[in-house]
Amino acid sequence: MTTSRQDAAMAAGVAAAVIAVPFCTQNDFLLNLSILIMVWSIFAVGFDLVFGLLGMVSFGHAAFLGTGGYALALATQRYGLPFEAGLALAILAGAACAWIFSVFALRVSGIFFALVTLALSQLMYILADSKLREWTGGADGLPGIGRPELAGIDFFDTVNFYWYVAAVFALVMALMAMLRASPFGRAVAGVRQNEIRAAQLGYNVQRLKQITFLVSGAVGGLAGGLLAAVLMYMNPQMLHWTTSGDVIIMTLLGGAGTLWGPVAGVLLFEALKEWLSGWTPYWYGILGLVFILATLYFPQGVLGALQARWNRKRPAVPAPASPPTPGVPLTPREGSPS
């Protein structure tokens, strides 16, 4: 099965699961958990544009998530803008934050890139927690964040809001699939494989990196706006470096560099988190151990390992026999007359 067919099969399976959930349960906890999984999946898929597609480790993506959340909260609470306008501002805020990060972080590469993004993200966390307390509410946060008001539908009803988030999730996944398959996505993948060769072929490597970072930041801002609406609350913790660490774990667990790997990683992460947290207060340490074992035994992620196993099980298709070269006699079979 080719990668495109595997992605199509995964899309069909995920779509069936998303549609089936509200019909299989009316439990608010399970519905809210499903909503969180879709929102975190949007964030992880956006993060993987930089991490998996471009091949750069960022510890600062929590800043884009938090910036988007605060943009929606302030737009809807302080200025009374409609939810959709607030969500658009969350996307723009995430992209603007990513552009500022790119000005400094893209001057370096490797571990230095990761450290610069970490430092910038923590700076934003400190600003939100103390210096900008008048706007962010500091450690107390901003409670009472609203939800959409569209066609008279009550989106404070969990099922209705589930369908709203599912629609946004489907749109984001479709756009990410098109971006990865586009000439731009192929060029970014080429930069990841060999940056020098890409530059020699005439690509503006720095511009490709910056655009990828901006798109990733915009998707992160969208996820932050949705997350603020899900929780109906926003606080600086969303900007903390541990949030960036969580999305790295999610992406690696599922399979970096693939369209559906981050989604699978989010599902595994949230499922393990809910199960372990109900079993022990030290669940984060056990989750870290699971992550280490998964990295050792499934370096391509769970989804990547399943795809590799599927490809090994596929029956080999024999190559078509090439026609004999004119003028060259066929080798006689054993026992046949020469």
C-alpha positions in Angstrom: 0.0 0.0 0.0 1.5 3.4 -1.0 1.7 6.3 1.4 -1.2 8.1 -0.2 -3.4 5.0 0.1 -2.3 4.6 3.7 -3.2 8.2 4.4 -6.6 7.8 2.7 -7.3 4.6 4.7 -6.3 6.4 7.9 -8.5 9.4 7.0 -11.5 7.1 6.5 -10.9 5.4 9.8 -10.5 8.6 11.7 -13.6 10.1 10.1 -15.6 7.0 11.0 -14.4 7.2 14.6 -15.1 10.9 14.9 -18.6 10.5 13.5 -19.3 7.5 15.6 -18.3 8.9 19.0 -21.4 11.1 19.7 -23.7 8.3 18.6 -22.0 5.7 20.8 -21.9 7.8 24.0 -23.6 10.8 25.6 -21.1 10.9 28.5 -19.8 14.5 28.9 -16.4 13.3 30.1 -15.8 11.1 27.0 -17.1 13.8 24.7 -14.9 16.4 26.3 -11.9 14.0 26.1 -12.6 13.5 22.4 -12.8 17.3 21.9 -9.4 17.7 23.6 -7.9 15.0 21.5 -9.0 16.8 18.3 -7.7 20.1 19.6 -4.3 18.7 20.6 -4.1 16.9 17.3 -4.5 20.2 15.5 -1.6 21.5 17.6 0.6 18.4 17.0 0.0 18.4 13.3 1.0 22.0 13.1 4.1 21.4 15.2 5.1 18.5 13.0 5.5 20.9 10.0 8.6 22.2 11.8 9.6 19.0 13.6 8.8 16.2 11.1 8.6 17.9 7.7 11.3 20.5 8.2 13.4 18.4 10.6 14.0 21.1 13.3 13.3 20.6 17.0 11.4 23.5 18.6 10.8 23.8 22.3 8.9 27.1 21.9 5.6 26.0 20.3 3.8 26.5 23.6 4.2 30.2 22.9 2.0 30.0 19.8 -0.6 27.9 21.6 -0.8 30.4 24.5 -0.7 33.5 22.3 -3.7 32.1 20.3 -5.6 31.4 23.5 -5.0 34.8 24.9 -5.9 36.5 21.6 -9.3 34.8 21.6 -9.9 35.4 25.3 -9.1 39.1 25.1 -11.0 39.6 21.7 -14.2 38.0 23.0 -14.1 39.1 26.7 -12.5 42.6 26.7 -13.5 43.8 23.3 -16.7 41.9 22.7 -15.8 40.5 19.3 -17.6 37.5 17.9 -16.0 34.1 18.5 -15.1 33.6 14.8 -13.3 37.0 14.8 -11.5 36.0 17.9 -10.5 32.7 16.4 -9.2 34.5 13.3 -7.2 36.8 15.6 -5.8 33.7 17.4 -4.5 32.4 14.1 -2.9 35.8 13.2 -1.4 36.1 16.7 0.1 32.6 16.5 1.6 33.5 13.0 2.9 36.9 14.3 4.5 35.2 17.3 6.1 32.6 15.0 7.5 35.3 12.8 9.1 37.1 15.7 10.6 33.8 16.9 11.9 33.0 13.3 13.8 36.3 13.2 16.0 35.2 16.0 15.8 31.4 16.0 16.4 30.8 12.3 19.8 32.5 12.5 21.1 29.3 14.1 20.4 25.6 13.7 20.4 22.3 15.6 20.5 22.3 19.3 21.0 26.1 19.3 17.7 26.5 17.4 16.0 24.4 20.1 17.5 26.5 22.9 16.6 29.8 21.3 13.0 28.8 20.9 13.0 27.5 24.5 14.3 30.8 25.8 11.9 32.9 23.8 8.9 30.7 24.9 9.9 31.0 28.6 10.3 34.7 28.2 6.7 34.9 27.0 5.6 32.7 29.9 7.2 35.1 32.4 5.6 38.1 30.7 2.2 36.5 30.8 2.6 35.4 34.4 3.9 38.7 35.9 4.7 41.7 33.7 1.4 41.6 31.6 -0.7 40.6 34.5 -3.2 43.4 33.8 -4.0 41.7 30.4 -3.5 38.0 31.2 -4.8 37.8 34.8 -1.4 36.4 35.8 -1.6 33.1 37.7 -5.3 33.6 38.2 -5.9 33.4 34.5 -8.9 34.6 32.5 -12.1 32.6 33.3 -15.4 32.6 31.6 -14.2 32.4 27.9 -17.2 32.1 25.6 -18.0 29.7 22.8 -19.3 30.3 19.2 -22.7 31.8 18.6 -23.7 30.5 15.2 -27.3 30.1 13.7 -28.8 30.0 17.2 -27.0 26.8 18.1 -26.1 26.3 21.8 -22.4 25.5 21.7 -22.2 25.2 25.4 -24.0 21.9 24.8 -21.1 19.4 24.6 -22.4 17.5 21.6 -22.9 20.7 19.5 -19.5 21.9 20.4 -18.0 18.5 19.6 -19.3 18.8 16.0 -17.9 22.4 15.7 -14.4 21.2 16.7 -14.8 18.1 14.5 -15.5 20.4 11.5 -12.4 22.5 12.3 -10.3 19.4 12.8 -11.4 18.0 9.4 -10.6 21.3 7.6 -7.2 21.5 9.2 -6.3 17.9 8.3 -7.4 18.4 4.7 -5.3 21.6 4.4 -2.3 19.9 6.0 -2.6 17.0 3.5 -2.7 19.4 0.6 0.2 21.4 1.9 2.4 18.3 2.4 1.6 17.0 -1.1 2.1 20.4 -2.8 5.3 21.6 -4.4 6.0 23.7 -1.3 5.7 20.7 1.0 8.0 18.7 -1.3 10.5 21.6 -1.3 10.4 21.7 2.6 11.0 17.9 2.7 13.9 18.4 0.4 15.4 21.0 2.7 15.1 18.5 5.6 17.0 15.8 3.5 19.8 18.0 2.2 19.8 21.7 2.9 22.9 22.4 0.8 21.5 20.5 -2.3 18.2 22.4 -2.0 20.1 25.7 -2.0 22.1 24.6 -5.0 18.9 23.8 -6.9 17.8 27.4 -6.4 15.5 27.2 -3.4 15.5 30.0 -0.9 16.1 27.8 2.1 15.7 30.5 4.7 12.4 31.7 3.2 11.1 28.1 3.1 12.0 27.7 6.8 10.4 31.0 7.8 7.1 30.3 5.9 6.9 26.8 7.4 7.4 28.3 10.8 4.7 30.9 10.2 2.2 28.2 9.1 3.0 26.1 12.1 2.5 29.1 14.4 -0.8 29.9 12.8 -2.0 26.4 13.3 -0.8 26.5 16.9 -2.7 29.8 17.4 -5.8 28.1 16.1 -5.4 25.2 18.5 -4.8 27.6 21.4 -8.0 29.5 20.6 -10.0 26.3 20.5 -8.4 25.0 23.7 -9.3 28.2 25.5 -12.9 27.8 24.4 -12.9 24.1 25.4 -11.6 24.9 28.9 -13.5 28.3 29.1 -10.4 29.4 30.9 -6.9 30.7 30.0 -3.8 30.9 32.1 0.0 31.2 31.6 0.6 27.5 32.1 -0.3 27.0 28.4 2.8 29.0 27.6 5.1 26.9 29.8 7.9 24.8 28.2 6.3 21.6 29.5 3.5 22.1 27.0 6.1 22.1 24.2 7.6 19.0 25.7 4.2 17.3 25.7 3.7 18.0 22.0 7.1 16.6 21.2 6.3 13.4 23.1 2.9 13.2 21.3 4.5 13.5 17.9 7.3 11.1 18.5 4.9 8.5 20.0 2.8 8.5 16.9 5.4 9.0 14.2 7.0 12.3 13.2 7.0 13.4 9.6 3.7 11.7 8.8 0.3 13.2 8.4 -1.6 11.0 10.8 1.3 10.1 13.2 0.8 13.1 15.5 -2.9 12.3 15.7 -2.1 8.7 16.8 0.4 10.1 19.3 -2.1 12.5 20.8 -4.6 9.6 21.2 -2.0 7.4 22.9 -0.8 10.2 25.1 -4.2 11.2 26.3 -5.4 7.6 26.8 -2.3 6.8 28.9 -2.6 10.1 30.8 -6.2 9.4 31.8 -5.5 5.8 32.7 -2.3 6.4 34.6 -3.5 9.5 36.5 -6.4 7.5 37.9 -4.0 4.8 39.0 -1.1 6.8 40.6 -0.2 10.5 41.3 3.2 9.8 39.7 1.7 9.2 36.3 4.0 11.7 34.5 7.1 9.7 35.5 5.6 6.4 34.2 4.5 8.2 31.0 8.1 9.3 30.6 9.3 5.7 31.0 6.8 4.6 28.3 8.1 7.4 26.0 11.7 6.2 26.5 10.8 2.6 25.7 8.7 3.6 22.7 11.6 5.7 21.4 14.0 2.7 21.8 11.8 0.1 20.3 9.7 2.2 17.9 12.0 4.9 16.7 9.6 5.7 13.8 6.7 6.0 16.1 3.8 3.6 16.6 2.2 4.4 13.3 5.5 4.2 11.5 6.1 0.8 13.0 2.7 -0.5 12.0 3.2 0.8 8.4 6.6 -0.9 8.2 5.1 -4.2 9.5 2.3 -3.9 7.0 4.8 -3.4 4.1 6.8 -6.4 5.2 3.7 -8.6 5.2 2.7 -7.5 1.7 3.3 -10.2 -1.0 6.2 -9.2 -3.2 5.0 -8.3 -6.7 7.4 -9.9 -9.2 9.0 -7.5 -11.7 7.9 -8.1 -15.3 10.4 -10.1 -17.3 12.4 -7.9 -19.6 12.3 -8.9 -23.3 15.3 -10.6 -24.8 17.9 -8.3 -26.3 17.9 -8.6 -30.1 20.8 -10.6 -31.5 21.6 -12.2 -28.1 20.6 -16.0 -28.1 18.6 -17.2 -25.2 20.5 -19.4 -22.7 19.4 -23.0 -23.4 17.7 -24.8 -20.5 19.4 -27.7 -18.9 18.9 -30.9 -20.8 17.6 -29.2 -23.9 19.5 -29.5 -27.2 22.0 -26.7 -27.8 
